[in-house]
Amino acid sequence: METITLQLEQRETIGKKTRFLRRSGVTPAHVFGHELESLAVQGQTADLEKVIAQAGMSRLINLKVGGEKRARLVLIREIQRQPGTQALVHVDLYQVRSKEKMTVDVPVHLVGQAPAVAAKAGTLVVDLSSLNVECLPADLPARIDVDVTVLRKAGDAIRVSEIKVPSGVAVLNAPGLVVVKIEEERKPLVEPEAKAAEEEKPAEARPERPAAAK
């Protein structure tokens, strides 16, 4: 798997003045971690956007700050964007330890085609788009593959307990939770055209009944 690298510089500009950084194409960020003093950093917005697209929030990044010779191992923990424009505002990076287990949400990746969908027997529905896992940084998968070729009919489902994960990775979600399933397509009880025709049809005349004698 391709190694993701990122070069950032230590940041002296803080507070409201960071808006001047953004105007010049630079985004502020923070590096934090267990027993680690928070470090203010900054980097070219274009470089950060590229790394965000590659790593998401589940892939490890080799981060170098300034002239550091040794790279830090980090994960993206939070991304802040400007409402409306979606311009990058701030990024939080979490530094991990190689010998310390961590918990991460790893995206689910569907593999193959469900026979039930091919036969138009139902619709494929994803209930869990990611799984919460615990592992050492070296064992962290970029994604978890789920083979949907076993879904042959409406009602079939794949649960957390049925998913195979790499060695050293433990899934923390409840075993009985459904990850992906086939739902039967529900047809409307009355077709729209038939319903419209029914509404336009004049009501049948009812025979008048003679009034009761007094």
N, C-alpha and C positions, 0 to 999 in steps of 0.2 A: 504493500500500500504506500502511496506517495506520502512523503514527509511534508508536513505543513510548517513553514517557518515564518516568523514575523520579527521585524526589527522596529523597536520603539526607542524613544529617547526620554530621559527624565524630564519632568515638567515642573517649571517654576511658576507658571501662570495658573492662578486658582480663582475660584469664585466667579463673579459676573464677568471678569475680564476674559474668561475662556471664549466668549463670543467672538473676540478678535481672532482667536486661533481658527475657529470654524470658517470665518470669512476668508482666511488665507489657505483653506484646503487642509487644515490640520484638525484632528479630532482628539479631545482629551480622553484619558482612560485611567483606570486604577488597577493595580495588581495587589491581591490580598490572598491570605491563606492561613492555615492552622499555625499558630505561634509565629506569624510573619507580620511585621509592621507594614501597614498599607503604604504602597509606593505610587506616587502620582507620575504618570507617564503620558506621552503623546506620540502620535504617528500620522503619517499621511492618510487622509481619508480614503483615497483610492486603494491603498494597500490594505487598510482595515476592511473595506468592503469586499475585497477579493478573498481575504482570509475567512470572513464571515460566511461567504457563499460556499467555500470549500469545507469548512469545519462545522458549521452549524453550532449546536451547543452540546455535541456529543463526541467530537474528535479532538484528540490532543494536539497541541501546538507547541513547537519549539520556539520559545521567545527569548530574544536577546535584547537587553536594555543597555543603551549606550555602548561603551566599549567592553562590556562583560565578555569574557572568553567562554564561560560556561552557560549553556542555554538553560532557561527555566522551562519546566513542563507545566503548561497551563491549559485550562478549559475556559471557554466563554461562558460566563454565568448570567450576564444581563446585557441587553442591547437597548439603548434608549434612542428613539427617533422623534423627529418633529411631527406633531399631528398635521395631517393634510399633505405636506410635502414629502414626508417620510425621510427627510434628510437625517443623516447620522449625527447624534448629539453626544453620546457617551457610551463607553464600553467598559464592563467590569470583567476582569480576568482572574480566575482562581488558580493559584499555584498548588499543584499536588505533589505528594511525596511518593517516590517510586516503591517504597515498601509499606505504604499505608493504603488500605482499602478505601474506596470511595463509592458513592452512590450517584448514578447518572441515569437520565432518561434517554434511552437509545431508540431511534426510530425503527418501526416495523417496515419491512420490505416484502411485498407479495411476489411470490415466484410462481410462474406457470399460469395456466388458465383453468378456471373452475368448470368442469363438465356441465354443471347445472346452469351456468350462465350461457355456455355454448348451445345448450339444448333449449334455452329460453324458459327454463323451469323456475327461475327466480332471479333476484337481484343480489349482487355481492355487497355486503355491508360491513364496513370496518368499525368495530366498537372501540378498539384500542389502537391508536396510531403510533404509540411508543410504549416501551416496557421499562420499568424502573429496575435497574440491575445494580449489583454490588460486586466489585472486583478490584484487583490491583490495576494501576495505570497501564502496565504492559499487556494486560489481558482484555482491555476495553475494546469491544467490537464497534466498528463504525455504524453497523446496522444489524438487525436480526431478521434473517430470512424466514418467511413462513410459506410453506408449500400449499397452495390452494387447490391442487389437482385432486385432492381427496374429497372435495365438496361436490357431490354428485346429484343431490336433490334438495328441494326446499326443506329447511329445518336443520340441515347439516351445519356443524359449527366446529371451529378449532378453538380450544381453550388454552389458557396459559400453561396448564400442566402437560399439554401435548407438544409444546414447542421445544425444539432442540437448540441449546445454546452452547457456545464453545466452552471448553474445559476452563475452570477457574472463574466462571461467571455464574452468579446466582440471581435468579429473577425474584424480586420482592413482591410482585403483585400476587393477589390471592389466586391460588391454582384453579379455582372454578370459574374465574372471569372469562367471558367470551372475547376473543381477539377479533375474529372475523367469522361471518356466518352467511347463509343463504336465506333470504326472505322471499316468500311467495308473493308475487305481484298481485295486488288486490285490484280487481276490476270494478268499476263503478256499477252500482246496482241498476241505475237507469242511464242509458246512453244520452248524452246531451241533446242530440237531434230528436230522439224519441220523446224526451222530456218536454222539449219545446213544442213538439206537435201535440202532445197531450194537453199542454196548457192552452193551446189555441183552439182545441176542439170544443164546440159549444156544448153546454150542459143539456142533458136530455130532459124533455118536458115531463113533469110529473102530473099524473091525473088528479084533477081536483076532486075532493071528497065533499059530499053534501054536508051542510051544517047539521049538527045534531038537533033534533026537535026539542023545543023547550016545553 
